[in-house]
């Protein structure tokens, strides 16, 4: 669960409100023309910021944004999974969106008087792009993208750098380093909360013939948990033991507990 500000909580509890999206495409914000092409100066693109949510595509360009993120590979609680999330973005075209483009989605709460902070809602990589023309004479670009977990769907690398059996933490870091969008690129980061869970010091033999994702599943099962990609794009182990206890209290549609006379209502 992500931490949110008092402003965010106040907006949700205060009656009429809505959510706004920002979609940042690419690793950094660069100056573009009306058609989405890079504006060059001396042959170089002009960096305008670091690609934060304020520089992303907003409601005037977005038609719809849908993100699907699960912690379990099945409909019910389970362990030993490495779950991939996906997102569908529809936006006004034309924009030159390259293959494998990085897509970072943010949301914030708003009402008539204030807005909350931007909250990360996943980092994805473009899988398919489809452009359609509407009856209202608009060109719509539809992007379907997956998070970085799919980068683990390759065979565990032949490894002559380490000794086996390998410590579980070292194996997870090695896998993260090899989850690359490009063969010569860098891998992804590991969420620090993963190391707080992985304290048993399990060791695993060289996983010949297994994918990196299958190895993550084995390690996750050892800790009664599942690997996911966090909303900020990092590899994270979530343990079943870390889930909050079920209270079965009646809540509002915004997640706040309903009370009568200061007492919670059990269901």
N, C-alpha and C positions, 0 to 999 in steps of 0.2 A: 504494500500500500504506500502511495506517495504522500509526502507531507504537503499540506496546503496552508495558505495563510489565513489569518482571521478575516481578511477581506473576502476571500473566496467563500469561507463558511458563512459569513454575514450575507453575501449576495444570495446564496442558495436558500438560506433560511428566511429571506426577506420578502418572499412573494414572487411577483413577476420577474423573471430573469430568462436569459438565453445563453447559449454558448457560441463562441466565435472560434474559427479555425485559422491557422496559419500553416502553409505548406512550403517548406524550404527545399528547393531542389538543387543539388550540387553540394560540394563541400564548403563553398564560401560564396559570399555575395559579391557579384561582379556586375558592373554597369552594362545594361543591355538596351537595345532599341525596342521600338514598339512591336516588332515581330519576334522578339526574344533572342535576337542575334547579339553576340558579344560586340561591344564597342571597343575598338583597339586604339591604342596610342603608341606609335612607334613599334607596332607589331605585338604589343602586350595588352592583355585584358586589364581593365581598370578595377582594382579591388576597392569596393565601397564599404565593406564591413566583413565580419566573420561568419555571416550566414545565420544569424540568430533569427528568432521568430518575427521580429519587427521588419525584417527584410523579405519575408516570405510572401507568397501569393495569398491574398486575402479574399474576403467575401465577394468583392467586385469581379474577381476572376474565377472563383471556385463555384462549381455547380453542386457537387456533393463530395463528401469525404467520409469514408467508412473504414474503420480499423477493427480487425478481429483478433483478439489476443486471448489465449487460453493458457491455463496452467497445467491442465491434464490432457492426455492424448485421447481419452474416452469421455463419455458423458458423465461418469461418476469419478470419485476420487481414485487415484492410482499413483504408483511410483514407478521409477525406472523409465522415464520418458525424456525426450529432448524435443520440446514442442516449438513449432514454427508459427509465427503470426503472419497475417497478410493484410494488405490495405488496397482499397479501390478509390481512386481519385478521378473525378470528372472536372474538367476545367475548360475555360474558353481557349480556343486555339486561334491562330497558330503560335506555338512556342516550340523551339527546337530542343526537345528533351532527348538526350543521348541514351543509348543502350546502357543498362546497368546503372543508370543514374541513381544517386543517393537521394532518398526522400525522407525528410524529417517532418513529422506532424506535431503540431502543438495545439492545445485548446486553452481557452480561458473563459471564465464566467463574466457576465456583464448584465447590468440593468440600466435604467434610464439615467443614472447619476455616476456610476463608477464601473471600473473593470478590475479584474483580479490579475495576478501574475500569469504569465504563460506557463503551462504545464506540459512537459514532454509526453507525447502519446505514441511513441514508437519511431524507430529508424528502419527504413525499408530500402530495397533495391529493385529497380524497375525490371519486370519480367516481360510484360507485353504492353504494346502501345497501339491504340486503335483510334482512328479519327473518323467522325461521322458528321454529316451535314443535316441540320434540323430544318423543319418546315418554316421556322422563323428566320432562316438565313443565317444561322450561327454554325460555326465549326466547333465541334466538341471533341476534345482529346480525352480518352479514357486510359488511365494507367492502372495496371494490376501489378502489385509489388509484394515481395516477401522480405521478411527480416533476415538477419545474418545467420540464423540457424541452418538455412539451406547450404551455407558455405561449408558445413561439416559433412555434407553428403558426398565425400570423396574417401577413397581408401586411406587408412591410417598410413602416414608417410613411412617409407623405409628409413630407419633411424639408426645411425652409427655414432651419434653424439652422446647418447645416454646409456647408462647401465640399466638392465632389466633383471628382476622386477623393478618397476619405477614407482616412486611415491605418488599417491593419487594427486596431490597438489601440483607436482611437477608435470604430470600427464595432462591435467586440465590446462595448465599454462601453455604447454607444448601444442595442444590442440588449438587453443585460442590464437596462438602465434601463426598457425597454419590455416586459419579461417580467413582467406584472402579473397577479395573481390577480383583482383587481378593476380596472375601468377607471380609477378615481380613486385607486388605491393606488400603492405603490412597487414598484419592480422587485426583482431579486435581486442578490446580490453576485457579484463575479468572484473566483475563487480566485487569490491572488497568484502561485501557481506558473505560471499561464497567461502572465503578463507575462514570466516568465523564459524562456519558449520563444519568444514572439513578438518577436524582435529583428531580423527581416529588413527591416521597414519597408515591407511591401507596401501598395499603394494600390488601392482598388476603386471603380469608378463607382457611381452611384446605381442600386441593384438594382430597377428598375421591374418590377413584376409578380411578384417573387419573395417567398416567405415569409421570415421571419427565420431559420427553421430551415434553409432552403436556403442562405441566405447564410452561416450558421455552417458548413455543410458545405463550401462553397467555400473559406472561410478555413482550415478544418481540413485540407483537401486540400493547400493551399499549404505547410503545415507538416508534411506526412506524419503526420497525427494525426487524432484524433476528439474532438469535444466530448461531455462527459458532465456530469451533475450530481453533485457530490461527496457523500459521506455526510453532510456538514454542510449541504447544500442550496445550494452555490455552483456557478456555471458554471465548468467547468474544461476546458482543452485538455490532452489526453494525447497525447504524440508517440510514434510507434513507436521513435524513437531513444532514448527514455527507458526502454524495457522492459529488465529485467535480462537478461543473457545466459543462454541455455539451457545448463545444465550436464549434464542427463540423469543426475543422481545419484538413487539410490534414497532415498526419504523415508518417514517414518511418516505415518499418517493425519492427524497434526497439523501436518505440514509440516516436520519436523525431519529433517536428513540422517542416514542410518544409517551408522555407521562400524564397521569391523573392524580392530582394531589401530591405530586412529587414522587409517585411510584411508577415503575415501569409496568407495561402491560404484557404479560406472557401469553404466548399462543401455543 
